[in-house]
Amino acid sequence: MIKLKQNTKIYGDSTSGYLVILDKEYTINNFINEILTRKEWGYFFINDNKYKYQNDKLINVIEKEILSTKIKNISASGGWSRMDYIINTNN
């Protein structure tokens, strides 16, 4: 299960920054699959690349070797139905 903990103030557009709390070790693939069940939209930022997602679909293709990478930590920013995730890996 993934939880979001607000770690910034609420900005004028009603968005905030968040710490993403993971309950277990995740690969990028596992994490993305879980997020796609939330019916959000936004971007995954991974290794200086930006990948768009919307509802239950990943709009951009992510290379297989990136998908199997383990996640070190994640932060997020957004609100309402948009959420952007900044993913840091062990690499």
Z-matrix of the N, CA and C atoms (Angstrom, degrees):
N
C 1 1.448
C 2 1.531 1 108.69
N 3 1.296 2 115.52 1 142.19
C 4 1.460 3 123.02 2 -179.66
C 5 1.526 4 108.42 3 -109.92
N 6 1.330 5 116.02 4 131.37
C 7 1.465 6 120.42 5 177.43
C 8 1.520 7 109.25 6 -122.64
N 9 1.319 8 115.51 7 148.02
C 10 1.455 9 121.67 8 176.27
C 11 1.521 10 109.23 9 -109.82
N 12 1.335 11 115.74 10 131.58
C 13 1.455 12 121.25 11 176.58
C 14 1.527 13 107.55 12 -118.89
N 15 1.320 14 115.64 13 117.11
C 16 1.461 15 120.55 14 -178.99
C 17 1.527 16 110.02 15 -61.39
N 18 1.344 17 116.58 16 130.75
C 19 1.462 18 119.51 17 -179.35
C 20 1.533 19 112.90 18 -131.05
N 21 1.330 20 117.00 19 13.48
C 22 1.463 21 121.68 20 171.96
C 23 1.520 22 107.80 21 -136.33
N 24 1.316 23 114.69 22 171.95
C 25 1.463 24 119.11 23 175.08
C 26 1.524 25 109.39 24 -70.21
N 27 1.300 26 116.13 25 167.49
C 28 1.456 27 121.28 26 173.30
C 29 1.523 28 107.04 27 -84.89
N 30 1.323 29 115.60 28 123.44
C 31 1.459 30 120.84 29 -177.69
C 32 1.526 31 111.02 30 -82.63
N 33 1.314 32 116.94 31 172.70
C 34 1.454 33 122.74 32 -176.34
C 35 1.514 34 114.93 33 -58.60
N 36 1.321 35 116.80 34 -26.08
C 37 1.468 36 120.23 35 178.58
C 38 1.533 37 111.79 36 -92.84
N 39 1.323 38 116.89 37 14.69
C 40 1.470 39 124.58 38 178.34
C 41 1.525 40 113.44 39 68.35
N 42 1.327 41 117.94 40 21.63
C 43 1.453 42 120.79 41 174.77
C 44 1.529 43 109.64 42 -101.98
N 45 1.317 44 116.47 43 165.47
C 46 1.462 45 123.43 44 -179.40
C 47 1.513 46 109.52 45 -147.66
N 48 1.333 47 114.93 46 167.02
C 49 1.453 48 121.33 47 170.21
C 50 1.518 49 108.89 48 -95.46
N 51 1.320 50 116.01 49 151.32
C 52 1.460 51 120.57 50 -176.38
C 53 1.521 52 111.03 51 -139.07
N 54 1.313 53 115.29 52 147.69
C 55 1.448 54 123.03 53 165.60
C 56 1.523 55 105.41 54 -92.31
N 57 1.312 56 116.63 55 132.05
C 58 1.466 57 120.59 56 178.81
C 59 1.523 58 107.66 57 -96.51
N 60 1.329 59 115.67 58 120.76
C 61 1.459 60 121.93 59 -178.12
C 62 1.530 61 108.33 60 -100.95
N 63 1.332 62 114.90 61 121.40
C 64 1.463 63 121.33 62 -179.88
C 65 1.521 64 109.80 63 -101.35
N 66 1.319 65 117.20 64 138.89
C 67 1.467 66 121.46 65 -178.59
C 68 1.522 67 113.04 66 -88.99
N 69 1.334 68 116.96 67 -6.63
C 70 1.462 69 121.83 68 -179.48
C 71 1.523 70 107.84 69 -159.73
N 72 1.317 71 116.26 70 177.12
C 73 1.459 72 120.34 71 176.59
C 74 1.535 73 108.52 72 -72.96
N 75 1.311 74 116.11 73 133.19
C 76 1.460 75 122.10 74 -179.48
C 77 1.513 76 110.42 75 -122.12
N 78 1.335 77 115.56 76 144.38
C 79 1.456 78 120.64 77 163.71
C 80 1.531 79 106.25 78 -91.57
N 81 1.291 80 116.71 79 165.96
C 82 1.461 81 119.88 80 177.57
C 83 1.523 82 109.90 81 -58.98
N 84 1.320 83 117.44 82 -40.64
C 85 1.457 84 121.19 83 179.09
C 86 1.526 85 111.91 84 -60.44
N 87 1.349 86 117.66 85 -47.49
C 88 1.470 87 121.16 86 179.16
C 89 1.520 88 111.16 87 -59.86
N 90 1.321 89 115.64 88 -45.21
C 91 1.456 90 120.69 89 -178.54
C 92 1.531 91 111.18 90 -62.80
N 93 1.311 92 117.02 91 -48.81
C 94 1.465 93 120.35 92 -179.20
C 95 1.522 94 110.58 93 -60.84
N 96 1.322 95 117.56 94 -44.17
C 97 1.465 96 120.09 95 179.10
C 98 1.520 97 112.02 96 -58.71
N 99 1.323 98 117.20 97 -38.96
C 100 1.463 99 119.54 98 178.43
C 101 1.528 100 111.34 99 -69.52
N 102 1.317 101 117.17 100 -40.99
C 103 1.466 102 120.24 101 179.20
C 104 1.529 103 110.99 102 -64.01
N 105 1.312 104 117.27 103 -36.95
C 106 1.465 105 120.22 104 -178.83
C 107 1.521 106 113.01 105 -64.28
N 108 1.320 107 118.59 106 -15.52
C 109 1.468 108 121.18 107 176.58
C 110 1.522 109 111.90 108 -81.35
N 111 1.339 110 118.15 109 -9.59
C 112 1.464 111 122.34 110 -174.37
C 113 1.521 112 114.61 111 -87.70
N 114 1.319 113 117.56 112 -6.06
C 115 1.475 114 121.99 113 179.27
C 116 1.527 115 112.08 114 59.99
N 117 1.323 116 117.16 115 39.87
C 118 1.459 117 123.31 116 175.84
C 119 1.525 118 108.00 117 -99.83
N 120 1.319 119 115.30 118 -178.44
C 121 1.460 120 120.75 119 169.18
C 122 1.512 121 107.86 120 -144.16
N 123 1.312 122 116.53 121 158.35
C 124 1.451 123 120.37 122 179.79
C 125 1.512 124 110.69 123 154.17
N 126 1.336 125 115.54 124 -146.37
C 127 1.462 126 121.42 125 -175.64
C 128 1.517 127 111.08 126 -136.03
N 129 1.330 128 114.92 127 147.55
C 130 1.457 129 122.66 128 167.06
C 131 1.525 130 105.91 129 -103.49
N 132 1.323 131 117.03 130 126.06
C 133 1.448 132 122.20 131 175.72
C 134 1.523 133 107.48 132 -103.81
N 135 1.340 134 116.30 133 114.37
C 136 1.462 135 122.08 134 -175.78
C 137 1.532 136 107.96 135 -134.11
N 138 1.336 137 116.89 136 121.10
C 139 1.464 138 120.62 137 175.37
C 140 1.530 139 112.84 138 48.65
N 141 1.293 140 117.10 139 52.51
C 142 1.466 141 123.09 140 178.11
C 143 1.522 142 114.17 141 65.25
N 144 1.308 143 117.75 142 14.98
C 145 1.471 144 121.78 143 175.61
C 146 1.515 145 109.63 144 -116.68
N 147 1.325 146 115.60 145 151.38
C 148 1.458 147 121.95 146 -178.47
C 149 1.527 148 108.26 147 -118.70
N 150 1.342 149 115.86 148 127.75
C 151 1.457 150 121.96 149 -178.81
C 152 1.533 151 108.49 150 -124.54
N 153 1.303 152 116.33 151 124.01
C 154 1.474 153 121.24 152 -177.31
C 155 1.530 154 110.23 153 -85.79
N 156 1.333 155 114.48 154 143.99
C 157 1.461 156 120.46 155 171.80
C 158 1.509 157 108.46 156 -135.32
N 159 1.316 158 115.95 157 153.69
C 160 1.456 159 120.99 158 179.60
C 161 1.519 160 108.59 159 -150.13
N 162 1.329 161 114.24 160 124.09
C 163 1.461 162 122.01 161 -177.40
C 164 1.522 163 109.76 162 55.63
N 165 1.314 164 118.56 163 -115.05
C 166 1.464 165 120.42 164 -177.05
C 167 1.524 166 112.63 165 -107.12
N 168 1.345 167 117.06 166 21.65
C 169 1.467 168 120.70 167 -176.89
C 170 1.526 169 112.12 168 -128.42
N 171 1.309 170 114.96 169 139.28
C 172 1.453 171 122.16 170 170.53
C 173 1.520 172 106.20 171 -88.68
N 174 1.323 173 117.91 172 121.76
C 175 1.459 174 122.18 173 -174.66
C 176 1.532 175 111.19 174 -79.82
N 177 1.335 176 117.23 175 -37.95
C 178 1.465 177 121.72 176 179.79
C 179 1.522 178 110.35 177 -100.39
N 180 1.319 179 116.49 178 151.75
C 181 1.463 180 121.76 179 177.11
C 182 1.530 181 109.18 180 -82.81
N 183 1.322 182 115.84 181 132.86
C 184 1.462 183 121.82 182 175.43
C 185 1.527 184 107.57 183 -110.17
N 186 1.323 185 116.09 184 130.96
C 187 1.460 186 121.59 185 -177.23
C 188 1.534 187 110.85 186 -59.83
N 189 1.334 188 116.20 187 145.81
C 190 1.466 189 122.60 188 -177.07
C 191 1.527 190 112.59 189 -57.84
N 192 1.330 191 117.11 190 -39.69
C 193 1.466 192 118.87 191 -178.49
C 194 1.533 193 111.46 192 -66.74
N 195 1.319 194 117.68 193 -29.12
C 196 1.468 195 120.82 194 175.59
C 197 1.525 196 109.93 195 -73.19
N 198 1.317 197 117.77 196 -41.65
C 199 1.464 198 121.49 197 -178.30
C 200 1.527 199 112.77 198 -60.54
N 201 1.315 200 117.82 199 -30.91
C 202 1.472 201 120.37 200 -177.73
C 203 1.531 202 112.69 201 -86.13
N 204 1.326 203 118.08 202 -1.16
C 205 1.456 204 122.04 203 -178.46
C 206 1.522 205 111.26 204 -72.60
N 207 1.335 206 116.53 205 137.78
C 208 1.459 207 121.58 206 177.29
C 209 1.527 208 110.16 207 -77.32
N 210 1.314 209 115.35 208 146.04
C 211 1.462 210 122.30 209 -178.27
C 212 1.523 211 110.18 210 -91.76
N 213 1.326 212 115.66 211 135.67
C 214 1.458 213 121.73 212 174.99
C 215 1.525 214 109.88 213 -89.14
N 216 1.324 215 117.16 214 -53.91
C 217 1.463 216 121.61 215 175.24
C 218 1.518 217 109.86 216 -159.72
N 219 1.326 218 115.46 217 166.31
C 220 1.462 219 121.57 218 -176.23
C 221 1.523 220 108.74 219 -141.25
N 222 1.309 221 114.80 220 140.31
C 223 1.459 222 120.32 221 168.14
C 224 1.525 223 106.80 222 -121.63
N 225 1.315 224 115.88 223 164.96
C 226 1.462 225 119.85 224 -177.03
C 227 1.521 226 109.39 225 -144.51
N 228 1.313 227 114.40 226 161.12
C 229 1.451 228 121.03 227 177.51
C 230 1.512 229 108.04 228 -147.91
N 231 1.323 230 115.67 229 133.80
C 232 1.454 231 118.18 230 177.78
C 233 1.508 232 112.29 231 157.56
N 234 1.294 233 113.82 232 -162.77
C 235 1.451 234 122.34 233 -179.78
C 236 1.514 235 109.19 234 173.03
N 237 1.288 236 115.70 235 172.88
C 238 1.458 237 121.67 236 -174.45
C 239 1.514 238 108.42 237 54.93
N 240 1.305 239 119.54 238 -118.05
C 241 1.472 240 119.28 239 -178.90
C 242 1.526 241 112.60 240 -107.37
N 243 1.340 242 118.16 241 -4.85
C 244 1.466 243 120.31 242 178.81
C 245 1.523 244 110.39 243 -97.24
N 246 1.334 245 115.22 244 134.28
C 247 1.457 246 120.11 245 175.42
C 248 1.523 247 108.12 246 -144.89
N 249 1.318 248 115.45 247 126.91
C 250 1.464 249 122.18 248 174.98
C 251 1.525 250 107.96 249 -103.75
N 252 1.333 251 116.30 250 137.44
C 253 1.456 252 122.27 251 -178.35
C 254 1.524 253 110.05 252 -117.75
N 255 1.326 254 117.16 253 127.01
C 256 1.451 255 123.67 254 176.11
C 257 1.515 256 106.88 255 -103.02
N 258 1.330 257 115.98 256 110.07
C 259 1.463 258 122.16 257 -172.68
C 260 1.521 259 110.28 258 -102.20
N 261 1.325 260 116.17 259 124.12
C 262 1.465 261 122.68 260 175.66
C 263 1.515 262 108.46 261 -106.20
N 264 1.325 263 115.63 262 132.58
C 265 1.462 264 120.22 263 -176.84
C 266 1.527 265 110.41 264 -106.26
N 267 1.303 266 116.71 265 170.05
C 268 1.464 267 122.64 266 177.48
C 269 1.507 268 113.03 267 -71.03
N 270 1.313 269 116.87 268 -14.66
C 271 1.476 270 121.11 269 -176.65
C 272 1.507 271 111.48 270 -76.86
